[in-house]
Amino acid sequence: MAGKPRPMSQIKQLLRLHSQGYSIKAIARTLGISKNTVKSYLSKLESVNIEPQELLQLEDPALENKFHAGNPAYKDPRYVHLKGKLDYFRTQLKDVGATYPACQLHIC
């Protein structure tokens, strides 16, 4: 699922078809998406540990939170390191004439 997330209506349709016993190939063909996309949503369904019927009753924003938890960049240790240094950079940049090349920020 490197592409953009699917609309919630399409995910609900995927859940309905899966609960009715359709195969991955049939679901992909019906919805016009790839088999790998269907597989990835079904694997997320297994990791959520909630029955498909319960997910179908959720409102779209709640369902979206179950399948698209957020940006994984916030879990990266580099983000935590950079976030810890932001206050320091903010104070240093207030000095008159202060410039910081990318190499000092450890970005290069």
DSSP file (Angstrom, degrees, kcal/mol; ACC not computed):
  #  RESIDUE AA STRUCTURE BP1 BP2  ACC     N-H-->O    O-->H-N    N-H-->O    O-->H-N    TCO  KAPPA ALPHA  PHI   PSI    X-CA   Y-CA   Z-CA
    1    1 A M              0   0    0      0, 0.0    36,-0.0     0, 0.0     0, 0.0   0.000 360.0 360.0 360.0  49.7    0.0    0.0    0.0
    2    2 A A        +     0   0    0      2,-0.0     0, 0.0     3,-0.0     0, 0.0   0.740 360.0  74.5 -71.7 -21.2    2.7    2.5   -1.0
    3    3 A G  S    S-     0   0    0      1,-0.2     3,-0.1     0, 0.0     0, 0.0   0.042 104.0 -59.9 -76.8-168.7    0.0    4.4   -2.9
    4    4 A K        -     0   0    0      1,-0.1    -1,-0.2     0, 0.0    -2,-0.0  -0.438  65.1 -92.9 -76.1 151.8   -2.6    6.6   -1.4
    5    5 A P        -     0   0    0      0, 0.0    -1,-0.1     0, 0.0     3,-0.1  -0.244  41.8-111.4 -63.3 150.3   -5.2    5.1    1.0
    6    6 A R        -     0   0    0      1,-0.1     5,-0.1    -3,-0.1     0, 0.0  -0.454  38.7 -92.3 -78.8 152.9   -8.4    3.8   -0.4
    7    7 A P    >>  -     0   0    0      0, 0.0     4,-1.8     0, 0.0     3,-0.6  -0.315  33.2-118.4 -62.6 150.3  -11.8    5.5    0.4
    8    8 A M  H 3> S+     0   0    0      1,-0.3     4,-2.7     2,-0.2     5,-0.2   0.824 113.6  60.3 -62.3 -31.8  -13.6    4.2    3.4
    9    9 A S  H 3> S+     0   0    0      1,-0.2     4,-1.9     2,-0.2    -1,-0.3   0.893 106.3  47.5 -62.4 -37.8  -16.6    3.2    1.2
   10   10 A Q  H <> S+     0   0    0     -3,-0.6     4,-2.3     2,-0.2    -2,-0.2   0.869 110.9  50.6 -71.0 -36.6  -14.2    0.9   -0.8
   11   11 A I  H  X S+     0   0    0     -4,-1.8     4,-2.5     2,-0.2    -2,-0.2   0.907 110.1  50.3 -66.8 -41.0  -12.8   -0.6    2.4
   12   12 A K  H  X S+     0   0    0     -4,-2.7     4,-2.4     2,-0.2    -2,-0.2   0.899 110.3  49.9 -63.1 -39.3  -16.3   -1.3    3.7
   13   13 A Q  H  X S+     0   0    0     -4,-1.9     4,-2.6     2,-0.2    -2,-0.2   0.906 109.3  51.9 -64.4 -41.0  -17.1   -3.0    0.5
   14   14 A L  H  X S+     0   0    0     -4,-2.3     4,-2.3     1,-0.2    -2,-0.2   0.914 110.3  48.8 -59.4 -44.4  -13.9   -5.0    0.7
   15   15 A L  H  X S+     0   0    0     -4,-2.5     4,-2.4     2,-0.2    -2,-0.2   0.904 111.3  49.7 -63.3 -42.4  -15.0   -6.1    4.3
   16   16 A R  H  X S+     0   0    0     -4,-2.4     4,-1.4     2,-0.2    -2,-0.2   0.943 112.3  46.7 -61.9 -47.9  -18.5   -7.0    3.1
   17   17 A L  H  <>S+     0   0    0     -4,-2.6     5,-2.4     1,-0.2     4,-0.2   0.893 112.8  50.2 -63.1 -39.9  -17.2   -9.1    0.2
   18   18 A H  H ><5S+     0   0    0     -4,-2.3     3,-1.4     1,-0.2    -1,-0.2   0.909 109.4  50.2 -64.7 -42.1  -14.6  -10.8    2.4
   19   19 A S  H 3<5S+     0   0    0     -4,-2.4    -1,-0.2     1,-0.3    -2,-0.2   0.749 105.8  57.8 -69.8 -21.9  -17.3  -11.7    5.1
   20   20 A Q  T 3<5S-     0   0    0     -4,-1.4    -1,-0.3    -5,-0.2    -2,-0.2   0.471 123.6-105.2 -85.1  -1.7  -19.5  -13.1    2.3
   21   21 A G  T < 5 +     0   0    0     -3,-1.4    -3,-0.2    -4,-0.2    -2,-0.1   0.608  63.4 157.6  93.2  12.3  -16.7  -15.5    1.4
   22   22 A Y      < -     0   0    0     -5,-2.4    -1,-0.2     1,-0.1     2,-0.1  -0.382  42.3-114.3 -67.8 149.1  -15.4  -13.9   -1.8
   23   23 A S     >  -     0   0    0      1,-0.1     4,-2.5    -2,-0.1     5,-0.2  -0.346  24.3-108.9 -78.1 165.1  -11.8  -14.8   -2.8
   24   24 A I  H  > S+     0   0    0      1,-0.2     4,-2.6     2,-0.2     5,-0.2   0.910 120.9  50.6 -60.5 -42.5   -9.0  -12.2   -2.8
   25   25 A K  H  > S+     0   0    0      1,-0.2     4,-2.3     2,-0.2    -1,-0.2   0.902 110.8  48.2 -63.9 -41.2   -9.0  -12.3   -6.6
   26   26 A A  H  > S+     0   0    0      2,-0.2     4,-2.5     1,-0.2    -1,-0.2   0.892 112.0  49.4 -67.7 -39.0  -12.7  -11.8   -6.9
   27   27 A I  H  X S+     0   0    0     -4,-2.5     4,-2.5     2,-0.2     5,-0.2   0.931 111.8  48.9 -63.5 -45.0  -12.6   -8.9   -4.4
   28   28 A A  H  X>S+     0   0    0     -4,-2.6     5,-1.7     1,-0.2     4,-1.4   0.910 113.4  46.5 -61.6 -42.8   -9.8   -7.3   -6.4
   29   29 A R  H  <5S+     0   0    0     -4,-2.3    -1,-0.2     2,-0.2    -2,-0.2   0.910 113.2  48.9 -66.7 -42.2  -11.6   -7.7   -9.6
   30   30 A T  H  <5S+     0   0    0     -4,-2.5    -2,-0.2     1,-0.2    -1,-0.2   0.904 119.4  36.9 -64.5 -42.7  -14.9   -6.4   -8.2
   31   31 A L  H  <5S-     0   0    0     -4,-2.5    -1,-0.2    -5,-0.2    -2,-0.2   0.597 106.2-122.7 -89.0 -11.5  -13.4   -3.3   -6.6
   32   32 A G  T  <5S+     0   0    0     -4,-1.4     2,-0.3     1,-0.3    -3,-0.2   0.854  71.1 118.3  73.1  34.6  -10.9   -2.6   -9.4
   33   33 A I      < -     0   0    0     -5,-1.7    -1,-0.3    -6,-0.2    -2,-0.1  -0.796  69.2 -85.8-125.1 170.1   -7.8   -2.7   -7.1
   34   34 A S     >  -     0   0    0     -2,-0.3     4,-1.8     1,-0.1     5,-0.1  -0.346  28.8-122.0 -76.9 157.4   -4.8   -5.0   -7.0
   35   35 A K  H  > S+     0   0    0      1,-0.2     4,-2.7     2,-0.2     5,-0.2   0.859 113.7  57.5 -64.1 -35.0   -4.8   -8.3   -5.2
   36   36 A N  H  > S+     0   0    0      2,-0.2     4,-2.4     1,-0.2    -1,-0.2   0.867 104.2  51.6 -65.1 -35.6   -1.8   -7.1   -3.1
   37   37 A T  H  > S+     0   0    0      2,-0.2     4,-2.1     1,-0.2    -1,-0.2   0.916 110.7  48.0 -65.5 -42.5   -3.9   -4.2   -1.8
   38   38 A V  H  X S+     0   0    0     -4,-1.8     4,-2.3     1,-0.2    -2,-0.2   0.931 112.0  50.2 -61.7 -45.3   -6.7   -6.5   -0.9
   39   39 A K  H  X S+     0   0    0     -4,-2.7     4,-2.2     1,-0.2    -2,-0.2   0.897 109.4  50.7 -60.6 -41.3   -4.2   -8.8    0.9
   40   40 A S  H  X S+     0   0    0     -4,-2.4     4,-2.0     1,-0.2    -1,-0.2   0.898 111.3  47.4 -68.0 -38.7   -2.7   -5.9    2.8
   41   41 A Y  H  X S+     0   0    0     -4,-2.1     4,-2.0     2,-0.2    -1,-0.2   0.888 112.3  50.3 -67.9 -36.8   -6.1   -4.7    4.0
   42   42 A L  H  X S+     0   0    0     -4,-2.3     4,-1.8     2,-0.2    -2,-0.2   0.857 109.3  51.0 -69.3 -33.6   -7.1   -8.2    5.1
   43   43 A S  H  X S+     0   0    0     -4,-2.2     4,-1.7     2,-0.2    -1,-0.2   0.875 109.8  50.1 -69.7 -35.5   -3.8   -8.6    7.0
   44   44 A K  H  X S+     0   0    0     -4,-2.0     4,-1.5     2,-0.2    -2,-0.2   0.878 106.6  56.6 -65.7 -36.2   -4.5   -5.3    8.7
   45   45 A L  H  X>S+     0   0    0     -4,-2.0     4,-0.9     1,-0.2     5,-0.7   0.905 107.1  48.5 -60.1 -42.0   -8.0   -6.7    9.5
   46   46 A E  H  <5S+     0   0    0     -4,-1.8     3,-0.4     1,-0.2    -1,-0.2   0.868 110.0  51.5 -66.2 -36.8   -6.4   -9.7   11.2
   47   47 A S  H  <5S+     0   0    0     -4,-1.7    -1,-0.2     1,-0.2    -2,-0.2   0.751 102.9  59.4 -73.6 -23.0   -4.0   -7.4   13.3
   48   48 A V  H  <5S-     0   0    0     -4,-1.5    -1,-0.2    -3,-0.2    -2,-0.2   0.784  92.5-147.8 -74.9 -27.0   -6.9   -5.3   14.5
   49   49 A N  T  <5 +     0   0    0     -4,-0.9     2,-0.4    -3,-0.4    -3,-0.1   0.860  53.7 123.0  60.1  39.5   -8.6   -8.3   16.1
   50   50 A I      < -     0   0    0     -5,-0.7    -1,-0.2     3,-0.0    -2,-0.1  -0.983  68.4-106.6-127.5 141.9  -12.1   -7.0   15.5
   51   51 A E    >>  -     0   0    0     -2,-0.4     4,-1.8     1,-0.1     3,-0.6  -0.367  26.6-122.3 -64.9 143.6  -14.8   -8.8   13.6
   52   52 A P  H 3> S+     0   0    0      0, 0.0     4,-2.2     0, 0.0     5,-0.2   0.846 111.6  58.4 -56.2 -35.2  -15.6   -7.4   10.2
   53   53 A Q  H 3> S+     0   0    0      1,-0.2     4,-0.8     2,-0.2   -37,-0.0   0.876 105.7  49.1 -64.6 -36.0  -19.3   -6.9   11.1
   54   54 A E  H <4 S+     0   0    0     -3,-0.6     4,-0.5     1,-0.2     3,-0.5   0.892 110.4  50.9 -68.6 -38.7  -18.2   -4.6   14.0
   55   55 A L  H >< S+     0   0    0     -4,-1.8     3,-1.1     1,-0.2    -2,-0.2   0.871 104.3  57.9 -65.7 -36.3  -15.9   -2.7   11.7
   56   56 A L  H 3< S+     0   0    0     -4,-2.2    -1,-0.2     1,-0.3    -2,-0.2   0.767 102.6  55.0 -65.4 -24.6  -18.7   -2.2    9.2
   57   57 A Q  T 3< S+     0   0    0     -4,-0.8    -1,-0.3    -3,-0.5    -2,-0.2   0.612  88.8 100.1 -84.1 -12.4  -20.8   -0.5   11.9
   58   58 A L  S <  S-     0   0    0     -3,-1.1     2,-0.1    -4,-0.5    -3,-0.0  -0.375  81.1-108.1 -72.6 151.9  -18.1    2.1   12.7
   59   59 A E     >  -     0   0    0      1,-0.1     4,-2.4    -2,-0.1     5,-0.2  -0.375  38.5-101.3 -70.4 160.0  -18.3    5.6   11.3
   60   60 A D  H  > S+     0   0    0      1,-0.2     4,-2.7     2,-0.2     5,-0.2   0.881 119.2  50.2 -55.9 -46.0  -15.8    6.4    8.6
   61   61 A P  H  > S+     0   0    0      0, 0.0     4,-1.8     0, 0.0    -1,-0.2   0.902 112.6  47.3 -62.6 -38.2  -13.3    8.4   10.8
   62   62 A A  H  > S+     0   0    0     -3,-0.2     4,-1.1     2,-0.2    -2,-0.2   0.893 113.6  48.2 -68.0 -39.0  -13.2    5.6   13.4
   63   63 A L  H  X S+     0   0    0     -4,-2.4     4,-1.5     1,-0.2     3,-0.3   0.896 108.5  54.5 -66.8 -39.7  -12.7    3.0   10.6
   64   64 A E  H  X S+     0   0    0     -4,-2.7     4,-3.4     1,-0.2    -1,-0.2   0.881 104.0  55.0 -62.4 -37.7  -10.0    5.0    9.0
   65   65 A N  H  < S+     0   0    0     -4,-1.8    -1,-0.2     1,-0.2    -2,-0.2   0.818 105.5  53.9 -64.6 -30.0   -8.1    5.1   12.3
   66   66 A K  H  < S+     0   0    0     -4,-1.1     3,-0.2    -3,-0.3    -1,-0.2   0.874 121.4  28.2 -70.6 -36.8   -8.2    1.3   12.4
   67   67 A F  H  < S+     0   0    0     -4,-1.5     2,-0.5     1,-0.2    -2,-0.2   0.774 127.0  39.9 -98.5 -29.9   -6.6    0.9    9.0
   68   68 A H     <  +     0   0    0     -4,-3.4    -1,-0.2    -5,-0.2     3,-0.1  -0.765  65.2 175.6-122.2  84.7   -4.5    4.1    8.6
   69   69 A A        -     0   0    0     -2,-0.5     2,-0.3    -3,-0.2    -1,-0.1   0.696  50.1 -91.2 -68.2 -20.6   -3.0    4.6   12.0
   70   70 A G        -     0   0    0      3,-0.0    -1,-0.2     4,-0.0     0, 0.0  -0.857  64.1 -26.1 137.9-174.1   -0.8    7.6   11.0
   71   71 A N    >   -     0   0    0     -2,-0.3     3,-1.3     1,-0.1     4,-0.2  -0.607  43.2-152.8 -77.8 121.6    2.5    8.5    9.6
   72   72 A P  G >  S+     0   0    0      0, 0.0     3,-1.6     0, 0.0     4,-0.3   0.616  85.0  82.8 -70.2  -9.7    5.2    5.9   10.5
   73   73 A A  G >  S+     0   0    0      1,-0.3     3,-1.2     2,-0.2     6,-0.3   0.801  80.9  64.1 -63.2 -27.0    7.9    8.6   10.4
   74   74 A Y  G <  S+     0   0    0     -3,-1.3    -1,-0.3     1,-0.3     6,-0.0   0.663  98.6  54.6 -71.3 -13.9    6.9    9.6   13.9
   75   75 A K  G <  S+     0   0    0     -3,-1.6    -1,-0.3    -4,-0.2    -2,-0.2   0.504  83.7 108.4 -93.2  -6.3    8.1    6.2   15.1
   76   76 A D  S X> S-     0   0    0     -3,-1.2     4,-1.3    -4,-0.3     3,-0.9  -0.526  71.5-135.9 -74.0 134.1   11.5    6.6   13.5
   77   77 A P  H 3> S+     0   0    0      0, 0.0     4,-2.1     0, 0.0    -1,-0.1   0.787 104.2  62.7 -61.6 -26.4   14.4    7.1   16.1
   78   78 A R  H 3> S+     0   0    0      1,-0.2     4,-2.6     2,-0.2     5,-0.2   0.864 100.0  53.5 -66.1 -34.4   15.8    9.9   13.9
   79   79 A Y  H <> S+     0   0    0     -3,-0.9     4,-2.9    -6,-0.3    -1,-0.2   0.917 108.1  49.3 -64.5 -43.2   12.6   11.9   14.4
   80   80 A V  H  X S+     0   0    0     -4,-1.3     4,-1.8     2,-0.2    -2,-0.2   0.910 111.8  49.4 -62.2 -42.2   12.9   11.6   18.2
   81   81 A H  H  X S+     0   0    0     -4,-2.1     4,-0.9     2,-0.2    -2,-0.2   0.939 114.1  44.5 -62.3 -48.0   16.5   12.7   18.0
   82   82 A L  H >X S+     0   0    0     -4,-2.6     3,-0.8     1,-0.2     4,-0.8   0.908 110.4  54.6 -63.8 -42.2   15.6   15.8   15.8
   83   83 A K  H >< S+     0   0    0     -4,-2.9     3,-0.6     1,-0.3     4,-0.5   0.863 104.7  55.1 -60.9 -35.9   12.6   16.6   18.0
   84   84 A G  H 3< S+     0   0    0     -4,-1.8     4,-0.3     1,-0.2    -1,-0.3   0.756 110.0  46.6 -67.6 -24.5   14.9   16.7   21.0
   85   85 A K  H <X S+     0   0    0     -4,-0.9     4,-2.4    -3,-0.8    -1,-0.2   0.531  86.1  89.5 -94.9  -8.1   17.2   19.3   19.3
   86   86 A L  H <X S+     0   0    0     -4,-0.8     4,-2.5    -3,-0.6     5,-0.2   0.876  85.7  51.9 -62.1 -39.8   14.5   21.7   18.0
   87   87 A D  H  > S+     0   0    0     -4,-0.5     4,-2.1     2,-0.2    -1,-0.2   0.914 110.4  49.4 -62.8 -41.4   14.5   23.8   21.2
   88   88 A Y  H  > S+     0   0    0     -4,-0.3     4,-2.3     1,-0.2    -2,-0.2   0.943 112.1  47.7 -61.6 -47.9   18.3   24.2   21.0
   89   89 A F  H  X S+     0   0    0     -4,-2.4     4,-2.3     1,-0.2    -2,-0.2   0.892 109.4  54.3 -60.7 -39.7   18.1   25.2   17.3
   90   90 A R  H  X S+     0   0    0     -4,-2.5     4,-0.6     1,-0.2    -1,-0.2   0.914 110.9  44.5 -62.0 -44.1   15.3   27.7   18.0
   91   91 A T  H >< S+     0   0    0     -4,-2.1     3,-0.7     1,-0.2     4,-0.4   0.896 113.9  49.9 -69.4 -38.6   17.3   29.5   20.6
   92   92 A Q  H >< S+     0   0    0     -4,-2.3     3,-1.2     1,-0.2    -2,-0.2   0.863 105.2  56.5 -68.3 -35.4   20.5   29.5   18.5
   93   93 A L  H 3< S+     0   0    0     -4,-2.3    -1,-0.2     1,-0.2     5,-0.2   0.653  94.3  68.5 -72.8 -13.8   18.7   30.9   15.5
   94   94 A K  T << S+     0   0    0     -3,-0.7    -1,-0.2    -4,-0.6    -2,-0.2   0.699  78.1 101.9 -75.9 -18.5   17.5   33.9   17.5
   95   95 A D  S X  S-     0   0    0     -3,-1.2     3,-1.6    -4,-0.4     2,-0.2  -0.386  89.1 -99.1 -65.5 143.7   21.1   35.1   17.7
   96   96 A V  T 3  S+     0   0    0      1,-0.3    -1,-0.1    -2,-0.1    -2,-0.1  -0.445 104.6   5.9 -66.2 129.3   21.9   38.0   15.3
   97   97 A G  T 3  S+     0   0    0      1,-0.2     2,-0.4    -2,-0.2    -1,-0.3   0.563  88.9 153.1  77.8   8.9   23.7   36.7   12.2
   98   98 A A    <   +     0   0    0     -3,-1.6     2,-0.4    -5,-0.2    -1,-0.2  -0.567  15.2 173.9 -76.0 129.6   23.3   33.1   13.1
   99   99 A T        -     0   0    0     -2,-0.4    -6,-0.0     2,-0.0     0, 0.0  -0.984  15.6-160.0-131.7 146.3   23.3   30.7   10.2
  100  100 A Y        -     0   0    0     -2,-0.4     5,-0.0    -7,-0.0    -2,-0.0  -0.909  10.2-148.6-131.3 105.4   23.3   27.0   10.2
  101  101 A P    >>  -     0   0    0      0, 0.0     3,-1.0     0, 0.0     4,-1.0  -0.258  34.0-104.7 -64.2 161.5   24.3   25.0    7.2
  102  102 A A  T 34>S+     0   0    0      1,-0.3     5,-2.2     2,-0.2     6,-0.7   0.822 118.4  62.6 -59.2 -31.9   22.7   21.7    6.6
  103  103 A C  T >45S+     0   0    0      1,-0.2     3,-0.9     2,-0.2    -1,-0.3   0.835  99.9  53.0 -67.2 -30.4   25.9   19.8    7.8
  104  104 A Q  T <45S+     0   0    0     -3,-1.0    -1,-0.2     1,-0.2    -2,-0.2   0.777 106.8  52.7 -72.9 -24.8   25.6   21.4   11.3
  105  105 A L  T 3<5S-     0   0    0     -4,-1.0    -1,-0.2    -3,-0.4    -2,-0.2   0.450 114.1-121.4 -85.5  -0.2   22.0   20.1   11.5
  106  106 A H  T < 5S+     0   0    0     -3,-0.9    -3,-0.2    -4,-0.3    -2,-0.1   0.829  81.5 118.8  61.7  34.7   23.3   16.6   10.6
  107  107 A I      <       0   0    0     -5,-2.2    -4,-0.2     1,-0.1    -5,-0.1   0.713 360.0 360.0 -97.2 -26.7   21.1   16.6    7.5
  108  108 A C              0   0    0     -6,-0.7    -1,-0.1     0, 0.0    -5,-0.1   0.503 360.0 360.0 -76.7 360.0   23.8   16.3    4.9
